[in-house]
Amino acid sequence: MTSSPTTQTMKPATAAKKLGVYLQATPADFQEGVVSRTELSALQADPPQWLLELRRDGPHPRPVVAAKLGVSIAGLARGGVTEALTTEQIDALMKDRPEWLQRERATQAEVRKETARIKEKNLARGDGSR
């Protein structure tokens, strides 16, 4: 008895996260359906115009906003940024450099420095698994 392979699907929110886009800005048919792994691969390999525009102009989900600003997601919240931002809004923040952004970028730089220090320490002791 052989069974036919089932197609793996994911919720639109999961697919949007994997694509790095803000779900509420995607087309209605994307939001209302399910996305198969094959469809996701096709979207990644040959993105349609709507996906290219979303990735370029936004609005971007908070993880993407945080990465573009060089801060953590928690840092965004501390700075009062709780919604998706467009590329234009992100560029304006980078240009204006409000105090909260400067503080959060400094905090993130310290976190990266500490992470690198710990990694070096672990490698020096021969514990490269961490």
Secondary structure as GFF3:
##gff-version 3
##sequence-region A 1 130
A	DSSP	beta_strand	9	10	.	.	.	ID=ss1
A	DSSP	alpha_helix	12	19	.	.	.	ID=ss2
A	DSSP	three_ten_helix	23	25	.	.	.	ID=ss3
A	DSSP	alpha_helix	28	32	.	.	.	ID=ss4
A	DSSP	beta_strand	35	36	.	.	.	ID=ss5
A	DSSP	alpha_helix	37	45	.	.	.	ID=ss6
A	DSSP	alpha_helix	49	57	.	.	.	ID=ss7
A	DSSP	alpha_helix	62	69	.	.	.	ID=ss8
A	DSSP	alpha_helix	73	78	.	.	.	ID=ss9
A	DSSP	alpha_helix	87	96	.	.	.	ID=ss10
A	DSSP	alpha_helix	99	124	.	.	.	ID=ss11
###
